[in-house]
Amino acid sequence: MISNRELFLKNTAQTSSSPRLFEIVKAEGVYLYGPNGERYLDLVSGFNVSNIGHRHPSVIAAIQQQLEKYLHVTVYGEFVQAPQVKFATELLANLPSSFGSVYLTNSGAEAVEGSMKIAKKYTGRRQIIAAEKAYHGSTQGALSLIGNPAYQEAYAPLLPEIEFIQFNDISSLDIITNQTAAVIVEAIQGEAGVRVPSTEFMRALRRKCDETGAILVFDEIQTGFGRTGKMFAFEHFGIVPDVLMLAKGIGGGMPLGAFVARKEVMDVIKDNPMLGHITTFGGHPVSCAAALASLQVIQNEKLLDTVEIKAALFRKELNHPAIKEIRGMGLMMCLQLETFEHVYQVSNFCAEHGVMIDWYLHCETALRIAPPLTISETEIKHACEIIRQGIEKFI
């Protein structure tokens, strides 16, 4: 009998020549389970998706209730669908009053595409500025914003009139001018190995966009919904972007993305042409029901209150001379090691001993730490013990 692993390699598109090939048959809370009773403490959260843990009972209940009503009924934006309306309303209630309109999408990359379109249409400009070592997704438009030519060259030509600043370098902001439609940056660079900008840089960026009339777009696809200890990472810097892009953690494990903007900015897609940005499955009603439940879980269980305490425990337990640096904010952090070989060896050791950990697209010398916000202190100590054992064995 052909195994699922063999069928996976034979029949599903492969994104690398060396997939990790762990088969998962169940996920619950902070754990993943394999077909032979394997149990893995999840320190990756599906790449910052499962912020409230896997299959939270409130999310499952919301999904089941919506399944009894309807699934897809029409393309986004035509019919009034209560799950979309309720989630958008609650999302705006948790954002500054300058935000007035939510466009619901399937994914983060689709949110990026929509954000670029409204910035260009609203300003009448064409230039987009992103940051070196950024990651915003893999569609052609989003790929154009990745500040790493190695990922772009095979798919050229990409979007024209894209320029790059150096993340966290105020002197590089001079390329933002009155010809710039938008500056798109991650609130914290994720795939670059969790690079946290200074408050001074973020405020200088806000001022430069104000001076030039450029739209400031924050990518909070990884950082949103509590990952950094606040509902949104921009709150740490005392500024507010013009457009906010979300995905990953907002859906409670279901596929969902969004971009949020001032009403007058969002409204440019209504006319000239009509239906200037459309999506069939964006804002799927089941995903929106799950998202509302997830947001309520974060609030009702006061998950934000414990993020910094848990992050501090990780830092304390992972105090080891082989770890060159622990970077991050809240429960979005990385362990900087010396080489990718070390990262690979420690990662495999952890998986073999029941702790799932990973690395970064643009920073293969660092280990990713991004557990569900619901992880307990006992589970943190256990995970750190396994990581330390791996480091002792290979470094």
N, C-alpha and C positions, 0 to 999 in steps of 0.2 A: 504493500500500500504506500502510495506517495505521501510524504509528510507535508504539512502546511509550510514548513521551511523550504522544501524543494519547490512547491508550487509558488511560493512567494518569489523565489529567484527566477523561476521559469516564466511566470505569467504577469507579474506586476512590474511596472516601470521602475528601474533602479536609478537612484540619485547619486550613487557612488559605487566604486568597485569593491568596497569593504563595509557593507552595512553591518550593524551590530548583531542583528539576527536573534534578539531575544523575543521569544513568543510570549505574548501576554494573553491570558484567558479571563482575567478579572482584575478590577482595580477598586479599591475601597479605602476611603480616608487618605492616609499618607503611604499606602502600600500598593504595589503591583504584584500580581501572582502569575506564575508560569504553569504550564500544563502538568508538570510532575511535582507540584507542591512547592515550587520555589517561591520565596517571598522576598521582595526588594523594597527597602525603604526609599522612597522617591525623593531625591534631592534636586530634581530637574523640573518637576511639575508640568511635564509635557511642554517644556520651554515656556514657562511662565503663564501657562493656561489655567492650571488647576489651583488657583490661589486659595480656594476654600476647601481643597481636598477633592478626591475623586468621589463622584456619586453622592454628593451631600444629600441627605434625606429631603431637605426643603426644595432642592433643585429637582430631584426625582419626582416629588409630589407635584410641583408646578408643571413639569413636562407631562405627567400622566393626566392632569386636569385639562391641559390644552389639547392632548391627543383625542379627548372625548368631544372636542368642539370642531376643530378643523385643522388641516395642515396647510399646504400652499393653496391659495385661492386665485391670486393674480399677481402681476408684476408689482414691484414696490412702488408705492406712492399713488395708487389709484383708488383702492378701497380703504375704508376706515377699519383697521384691525386693532382691536383692544390691546393685545400684547405689545404691539409696536408703540401705541400711544402711551400706555402706562409706563413702559420702560423709558421712552424718551422724556416724558414728564419728570420722572424720578431722577433721571440722569441730570437734567438741567437744574433740578432743585439742589444738586450737590456741586454745582459749578458756579462761578461768579456770574453776576447778572448780565455781563456783556455777551455771554453766549445765549443765543436765542433760538437755534434751530439745529436739529439732529438729522443727519442722513445716515440710515442704517445700511450696512453692506454685508457681504459674505465673509470678508477677511480684512486683514490689515493692509495687504497690498492694494486691494480695491479702494480702501480708504485713502491711501496715498495717491492713487490715480485721480480720485474725485477731488482731493484737496488741491492738486496741481491745476486742475481744470478751473475750479472756482477762483483761484488766485489770478490766473491769467485773464479770465473773463472780467473779473471785477476791476483789475488795475489797467487792463488794456496793454499789458507788457508781456514779454516773452521769456526773459531771463529767469532761471531758477538757480538758487545757490544752495548747495548742500555742504556736508562736512567730510573731510578725509576720514577714511575708515568707518564711514557710516554703513548701516544696513537698514533698508526700508522695504525689502521684498524682492521678488524675482520676476515680476512682469516687466515688460520692456520699459515702461515709464519708470517704475520703481528702481529697476536695475540701473537706469541712467543716473540715479542719485547715489549709487554705491561708490564710496571713495576708495575703490580698489580696482585698478585696471585689469588685474588678473581675472576677475569675474566678468568683465565687460567685453574684452577683445573678441571672444568667439562669437558674440552676438551683435557686433557692430553692423551698420550704424545704429546708434541709439538716438535719444532726443538731442537736438541741437541746443545751444545757448545754455548749457549747464556749466557752472563754475563751482569751485570748492574753496571753503575756508578751512583753516586749521582749527579743529575743535579745541576750545579753551584757550585760544590765542587771540587776545583783543586786537593786536596789531593787524591781524588778517582780515578784520571786518571792513577795511577800507574798500574792498571790492564791491560792497553793497552800495548801489547808487540809485538814482531816480529812474533807472532802466530796469531795476530788479522787481519782478512780480512777487516773488516769495523767497524767503529763507526757510528751509526745512531742516530741522535738527532734532535729534533725539534728546529728550530731557536728560538722560544718562545714556552714553553710548554702550549698547549691549554687546554686540558681536565683536567689538574692538577690545573686549575684556573688561567690561564694567568701568568705564572712564567717567568719573563724576566731575562735572565742571564746577568752577568757582562761581559764587554768587556775583562777583564783580564781572565775570565774563557774561553771564546771562543778562545782567542788567545793562551792560554795554550793548549787547546784541539787541535788546528791546529798544534802547534809545536810538540805535542806528536805524532800525526799521521804522521807528516813528519819524525820524528826520527825513528819510527817503521815501516814505509812503509804501514801503514793501510790506507784504503780509508775512507775519511771523507765524510759522506752522510748527507746532511741537508734535513729535512722534512719541506718543506714550503707549505704544502697542505692547511693549514689555513692562513698562513701569506703572501703568495705570491700575486702578482698583486695589490699592493697598500694598503693593509690592515693596515700596520704599518706606512704609510707615505712615504715609499720608495717602488719602484717596488718590491724589494725582501728584506726581513728582514736582510739577511746576510750583506747587505750594511751598516747597523748600526754599525757593529763590526769591520770593516776594514780587514776582511778576506774573502777568497773565498773557498767554499767546492769543493771536487772533483766530487761529484754527487749531483744533485739538484732534489728533488721530488716535483711535483706540481699536483694540481687538484682543486677541488672546484671552486674558483673564476676565473680560467682561461677560463672557457667555456661560460661565459656570461649567465649562466642559463642552458646550455646544458651539458650533461655528457661527461667529458673529463679529462684525467690525462696525465702525462708525467714524464719521468725521463730523465735528461740531463747530459751528461758526456763528458770527453775528448774523441776524436775520437778513440784513441787506446784502451781505456777502453771499450767503447761501441762495438767495432768491435769483441770482443771475442765471441759474440753470433752468428757470421756468420759461424763458422767452428767448427768441432770436438765437438759436432755434428752440422751439418747445421741446421738452423732454431732452434737455441738454446733457443729462446724465441719468441713465436708467440701468436697472438691474432686475433680473427675474427673481432670484432667490434671496437677495439682500433683505435683511430684517425678517427672516423666516419666523413665523409666529411661535413655533416651538422654541426656537433659540431665544426669542425675546422674552418669553415666559421664564425660561431658565435664567436669563440675564437679570431680570427683575428680582427673582428669588435670590440669586447670588449677591446682588447689591444689598438686599435686606439682611442676608446672613452676615455680611461684613459689618453692617451697622448694629444688628441685634446682638450678635455675639461679641461685639466690641473687639474685633480682631486687630484693629489698628493699634490698640492700647498695648499689645504684647510684642509687636514687631521688633522694637528697639531692644527690649530685654532679651529676646531670642537671638537677635543678631549679635549682641554683646557676648552671649554664651558661646556662640560659634567662634567668635574671635578669641575668647579665653581658652577654649578647649583645643583650638588649632594653633596655639602658640608653639611653633616648631622652627628650628633654625633652617630647615630645608625649604620652608615656605618663605620666599623672598619678600612677599607683600600680600596683604589681604586688602583688596579694594572693594568698594561698594557702598551702598546705602540701604539700610533696612535689610530685608531678606533677599536682596539682589546683590550678590557678592561673588568674588572669584579669588582663588588661591593661585598666586603667581609662582610657578616652579621654574626650573632652569631650561628644560628641553621638552619637546613634544614626546620623545621616548618616555620620559618620566611621567608625563601626563597620561599617556596611553597605558603604561604599566600599572600605575596607581588606579586608574579608572577601571581596568579589567579586574584588578585585585578586589576592589570595592564591590563590583558586581558579583564576583564569585563568592563574596562574603555577605551578600544581601543588602548592599547599598548601591543604588543607581545614581551615577554621577557622569558628567560629560564635560565638553570643552567648548570653544568658541570658533566661529567662522573666521574671524580676522585675528585671532589670538590663540593659537594652538598650544601655547606654553602655559595656559592657565586652566584650572579646573572650575567648573560652574557650580555654584551653590545657590539654588533657588527653590527651596522646598515649599510645600503648601504652608500658608500662614498658620494653619491649625496644628503644625507639628508641636509635639510636647517637649519639655526640657529633657525628659528621660530619653526620648528618641534622638534629640540633638546630641546628647552625650554619647549614645551608642554609635551614631553615625560618625562622630568625630574620632572615636576610638578606632573604628575600622579604617578611616582615612589615615590616621597616624600610623597604624600597623602597615598599611601599604607604603607609606613614605619610608618607614624604617626598613622595609624589605628591599626597596628598589633604589633609594637615594642614599 
